[in-house]
Amino acid sequence: MSQPSAGAQSPFKQPKAVWAVAFACVVSFMGIGLVDPILPAISADLHASPSQVTLLFTSYLVVTAVAMLVTGFVSSRIGAKRTLIAGLSLIVVFSALAGTSGGIAGIIGFRAGWGLGNALFIATSLAVIVASASGGLGGAIIAYESALGLGIAVGPLLGGLLGDVSWRGPFYGVAVLMAIALIATITLVKPQPKPARRTSIADPIKALRHRGLLVMSLTALCYNWGFFTVLGYAPFPMHLSALRLGLVFTGWGLLVAVFAVFGAPWLQRRLGLARTLYFNLALFAVDVLVIAVFVNSQATLIVAVIVAGVFIGVNNTVTTQAVMMVAPVERPVASAAYGFVRFIGGGLAPFAAGKMAEHANIHVPFAVGAAAIALGIGVLAIGHRDLARAERNQAETDAEAAGGGTDAEITEAAETGSGSGS
C-alpha cells in the first residue's frame, strides 16, 4: 500500500496573503467553539431549554450546509477574493447583531446569517491558500488545518473569558476580530483569476452520483453527528462556569490543532490513508461511548471530551485530503457536495441530542453519537477501493509537488475558489 508523504513540506513558510487568509480562518473557526462556554448562560438568562439553545449550532450549520451548494456558483462568477470579502462581511454583521439580540429566537436567526457568511468564506479560503501557499497540496492543507485547529482552540477560551462577563461578549469579540481579518484580506490577498467554466448550482448534487464522493460524504455525516453531539451538548452535563467550560474546550481544541498538524501526517506515513481513517474512527466511537456511559461523572466527562480532540484533529486532516482526491470531478464541486452532506449531520446532531435527553435520559444522545460514528466505519468500508485510489493519487501529487511539478486540478480549485473545509 502506498503511503503519502503528507506533511513533508513545511506549512509555516508562507506568503503574506496566506497568513491573512489563515488569520481569517482562525477567527472564522472560533465561531464553532465560541458559543460552547456560554450555552448554559444563554439558557439561564433567556429562559430557554437546552434543545432550544442547541439551535444556535443547528441554524448555523444547516444554513452553512445548504449555502455550500451555491458557493461555487457565486465564486466562479465574482472571483475568490470577492467571495471571501462577502463572507467575512456577513460574519461581521451577523455576529454583531447576535450580540444585540434580546431573545433566543433572534440569536438563532442571526446565527443562520452568520452561517451563510461562513459557507462563503470556508468554501473559498482553502482554495485561496492552495493558490498562494508553498509546499504543494499537503503543505496547503496542513496550513489550513493549523488555522482551523488554532481557531477551534482559541474560540472556547475567548468565549469563556468574555462570556464570564456577559454571554454577549463573545459575539462582539468575533465581530471585531473578523473586521480586522476583512481589512487584511482586502489589503493583502490578490484577486484570483476566474475559471474558464462557471459552476452551476446543480453540479454539487450531480457530483454525489460518484460512489467515492458519496461514501466519503456519508461517512463524514456520521462522524459529524458524533462530533457535534459532543461539541454542542456536552457543556450541559458538565455543570461548569463559562470560564471553566472555556478552559475545557480550549484543551480539546489544542489537541485538535496538534493532531491535525502533526499527528495525522505521522499516522498516514505509518498506516496509510485508509487504515488511519478506520483506526481513528474506531477510537473516536469508543471515546464517545465512554462519555455515554460515564456522563454523570464530571471528571470522566471532562477528560473524554478533551481526548476527543485527538480523533477530531486526525480525522479533519485525513478526510480533507481524501475528499480532495477521491472524486472524479472538479475539486470545488466535490468540496461543495461534501460540505453540504457533512454539515447537515453536524447541524442536526446538537438539537437531536437535546430532544433525546429531554425525552429519554442524558446517556442516550451520546450513545447514539457513538453508534453514528461506528456506522460511519461501515459506510467507509463500502468505498475501500476508492480510498485506495485516493491514496495512490495523493502519493503521486505529493511526488509532483516535491519535484516542483504543478497540479492542474489544484490550480482549478484555487481559481474557482471553493475548497474543502474541515
Backbone hydrogen bonds, N-H to C=O, Kabsch-Sander energy under -0.5 kcal/mol:
donor,donor_aa,acceptor,acceptor_aa,energy
6,A,4,P,-0.7
8,A,5,S,-1.8
14,Q,12,F,-0.9
19,W,15,P,-1.5
20,A,16,K,-2.4
21,V,17,A,-2.2
22,A,18,V,-2.8
23,F,19,W,-2.5
24,A,20,A,-1.8
25,C,21,V,-2.4
26,V,22,A,-2.5
27,V,23,F,-2.1
28,S,24,A,-2.7
29,F,25,C,-3.0
30,M,26,V,-1.0
31,G,27,V,-0.8
31,G,28,S,-1.1
32,I,29,F,-1.1
33,G,29,F,-0.8
34,L,30,M,-2.3
36,D,33,G,-1.0
38,I,35,V,-0.7
39,L,35,V,-0.8
39,L,36,D,-1.1
42,I,38,I,-2.9
43,S,39,L,-2.4
44,A,40,P,-2.3
45,D,41,A,-3.0
46,L,42,I,-2.4
47,H,44,A,-0.6
48,A,43,S,-1.9
53,V,49,S,-2.3
54,T,50,P,-2.3
55,L,52,Q,-1.0
56,L,53,V,-2.2
57,F,54,T,-1.4
58,T,54,T,-1.7
59,S,55,L,-3.0
60,Y,56,L,-0.9
61,L,57,F,-2.9
62,V,58,T,-2.8
63,V,59,S,-1.5
64,T,60,Y,-1.5
65,A,61,L,-2.4
66,V,62,V,-2.5
67,A,63,V,-2.7
68,M,64,T,-1.4
69,L,66,V,-1.4
70,V,67,A,-1.6
71,T,67,A,-0.8
72,G,68,M,-0.6
74,V,70,V,-2.4
75,S,71,T,-3.2
76,S,72,G,-2.2
77,R,74,V,-1.5
78,I,74,V,-2.4
79,G,75,S,-1.7
83,T,79,G,-1.7
84,L,80,A,-2.5
85,I,81,K,-2.4
86,A,82,R,-2.4
87,G,83,T,-2.5
88,L,84,L,-2.8
89,S,85,I,-2.4
90,L,86,A,-2.1
91,I,87,G,-2.0
92,V,88,L,-2.3
93,V,89,S,-2.2
94,F,90,L,-2.7
95,S,91,I,-2.4
96,A,92,V,-1.6
97,L,93,V,-2.2
98,A,94,F,-2.0
99,G,95,S,-1.3
100,T,96,A,-0.9
100,T,97,L,-0.6
101,S,97,L,-0.7
101,S,98,A,-0.8
107,I,103,G,-1.7
108,I,104,I,-2.4
109,G,105,A,-2.3
110,F,106,G,-2.6
111,R,107,I,-2.5
112,A,108,I,-1.4
113,G,109,G,-1.6
114,W,110,F,-2.2
115,G,111,R,-2.1
116,L,112,A,-1.6
117,G,113,G,-1.9
118,N,114,W,-2.5
119,A,115,G,-2.3
120,L,116,L,-1.9
121,F,117,G,-2.1
122,I,118,N,-3.2
123,A,119,A,-1.9
124,T,121,F,-1.3
125,S,121,F,-2.5
126,L,122,I,-0.8
128,V,124,T,-2.0
129,I,125,S,-2.5
130,V,126,L,-2.9
131,A,127,A,-2.0
132,S,128,V,-1.6
133,A,129,I,-2.8
139,G,135,G,-1.6
140,A,136,G,-2.2
141,I,137,L,-2.7
142,I,138,G,-2.3
143,A,139,G,-2.2
144,Y,140,A,-2.3
145,E,141,I,-3.0
146,S,142,I,-2.1
147,A,143,A,-1.7
148,L,144,Y,-2.3
149,G,145,E,-3.0
150,L,146,S,-2.5
151,G,147,A,-2.5
152,I,148,L,-2.6
153,A,149,G,-2.1
154,V,150,L,-3.0
155,G,151,G,-2.5
157,L,153,A,-0.9
158,L,154,V,-3.0
159,G,155,G,-2.9
160,G,156,P,-2.7
161,L,157,L,-2.6
162,L,158,L,-2.7
163,G,159,G,-2.0
164,D,160,G,-1.3
165,V,162,L,-1.1
166,S,162,L,-2.4
169,G,166,S,-1.2
171,F,168,R,-0.5
172,Y,168,R,-1.7
173,G,169,G,-2.6
174,V,170,P,-2.1
175,A,171,F,-1.8
176,V,172,Y,-2.1
177,L,173,G,-2.4
178,M,174,V,-2.9
179,A,175,A,-1.5
180,I,176,V,-1.6
181,A,177,L,-2.1
182,L,178,M,-2.3
183,I,179,A,-2.0
184,A,180,I,-2.3
185,T,181,A,-2.5
186,I,182,L,-2.4
187,T,183,I,-2.1
188,L,184,A,-2.9
189,V,185,T,-1.7
203,D,200,S,-0.7
206,K,202,A,-2.3
207,A,203,D,-2.1
208,L,204,P,-0.8
208,L,205,I,-0.8
209,R,206,K,-1.9
210,H,207,A,-1.9
214,L,210,H,-2.5
215,V,211,R,-3.0
216,M,212,G,-2.2
217,S,213,L,-2.4
218,L,214,L,-2.6
219,T,215,V,-2.4
220,A,216,M,-2.2
221,L,217,S,-2.0
222,C,218,L,-2.2
223,Y,219,T,-2.6
224,N,220,A,-3.1
225,W,221,L,-1.6
226,G,222,C,-1.5
227,F,223,Y,-2.6
228,F,224,N,-2.8
229,T,225,W,-1.1
230,V,226,G,-1.8
231,L,227,F,-2.5
232,G,228,F,-2.1
233,Y,229,T,-1.7
234,A,229,T,-0.7
234,A,230,V,-1.3
236,F,233,Y,-1.5
238,M,234,A,-0.9
239,H,235,P,-0.8
239,H,236,F,-0.8
245,L,241,S,-2.7
246,G,242,A,-2.2
247,L,243,L,-1.9
248,V,244,R,-2.2
249,F,245,L,-2.5
250,T,246,G,-1.4
251,G,247,L,-2.1
252,W,248,V,-1.9
253,G,249,F,-2.3
254,L,250,T,-2.5
255,L,251,G,-1.7
256,V,252,W,-1.8
257,A,253,G,-2.4
258,V,254,L,-2.7
259,F,255,L,-2.4
260,A,256,V,-1.7
261,V,257,A,-2.0
262,F,258,V,-2.8
263,G,258,V,-1.1
264,A,259,F,-2.8
266,W,262,F,-1.6
267,L,263,G,-2.6
268,Q,264,A,-2.5
269,R,265,P,-2.2
270,R,266,W,-1.2
271,L,267,L,-3.4
272,G,267,L,-0.6
272,G,268,Q,-1.7
276,T,272,G,-1.6
277,L,273,L,-1.9
278,Y,274,A,-2.4
279,F,275,R,-2.6
280,N,276,T,-2.5
281,L,277,L,-2.6
282,A,278,Y,-2.1
283,L,279,F,-2.0
284,F,280,N,-2.2
285,A,281,L,-2.4
286,V,282,A,-1.9
287,D,283,L,-2.2
288,V,284,F,-2.4
289,L,285,A,-2.0
290,V,286,V,-2.2
291,I,287,D,-1.7
292,A,288,V,-2.2
293,V,289,L,-2.2
294,F,290,V,-2.7
297,S,294,F,-1.9
298,Q,296,N,-0.8
301,L,297,S,-2.8
302,I,298,Q,-2.4
303,V,299,A,-2.3
304,A,300,T,-2.7
305,V,301,L,-2.2
306,I,302,I,-2.3
307,V,303,V,-2.6
308,A,304,A,-1.5
309,G,305,V,-0.5
309,G,306,I,-1.5
310,V,307,V,-1.9
311,F,307,V,-0.7
312,I,308,A,-2.2
313,G,309,G,-2.3
314,V,310,V,-1.9
315,N,311,F,-2.3
316,N,312,I,-2.4
317,T,313,G,-1.6
318,V,314,V,-2.3
319,T,315,N,-2.6
320,T,316,N,-1.7
321,Q,317,T,-1.9
322,A,318,V,-2.2
323,V,319,T,-2.7
324,M,320,T,-2.0
325,M,321,Q,-0.8
325,M,322,A,-0.9
326,V,322,A,-2.5
327,A,323,V,-0.8
329,V,327,A,-0.8
334,A,330,E,-2.4
335,S,331,R,-2.8
336,A,332,P,-2.0
337,A,333,V,-2.3
338,Y,334,A,-2.6
339,G,335,S,-2.8
340,F,336,A,-2.2
341,V,337,A,-1.9
342,R,338,Y,-2.5
343,F,339,G,-2.2
344,I,340,F,-1.1
345,G,341,V,-1.3
346,G,342,R,-2.0
347,G,343,F,-2.4
348,L,344,I,-2.1
349,A,345,G,-1.7
351,F,347,G,-0.6
352,A,348,L,-2.5
353,A,349,A,-2.6
354,G,350,P,-2.1
355,K,351,F,-2.1
356,M,352,A,-2.6
357,A,353,A,-2.3
358,E,354,G,-1.9
359,H,355,K,-2.2
360,A,356,M,-2.0
364,V,361,N,-0.8
367,A,363,H,-1.9
368,V,364,V,-2.6
369,G,365,P,-1.9
370,A,366,F,-2.4
371,A,367,A,-2.2
372,A,368,V,-2.4
373,I,369,G,-1.9
374,A,370,A,-2.2
375,L,371,A,-2.5
376,G,372,A,-1.8
377,I,373,I,-1.3
378,G,374,A,-1.4
379,V,375,L,-2.3
380,L,376,G,-2.6
381,A,377,I,-1.8
382,I,378,G,-0.9
382,I,379,V,-0.8
383,G,379,V,-0.7
383,G,380,L,-1.0
384,H,381,A,-1.5
387,L,383,G,-2.1
388,A,384,H,-2.3
389,R,385,R,-2.0
390,A,386,D,-2.4
391,E,387,L,-2.3
392,R,388,A,-2.0
393,N,389,R,-2.4
394,Q,390,A,-2.5
395,A,391,E,-2.1
396,E,392,R,-2.2
397,T,393,N,-2.6
398,D,394,Q,-2.7
399,A,395,A,-2.0
400,E,396,E,-2.1
401,A,397,T,-2.6
402,A,398,D,-2.6
403,G,399,A,-1.7
404,G,401,A,-1.2
405,G,400,E,-3.5
408,A,406,T,-0.6
411,T,407,D,-2.1
412,E,408,A,-2.3
413,A,409,E,-2.5
414,A,410,I,-2.4
415,E,411,T,-2.5
416,T,412,E,-2.4
417,G,413,A,-2.3
418,S,413,A,-1.1
419,G,123,A,-3.1
421,G,419,G,-0.9
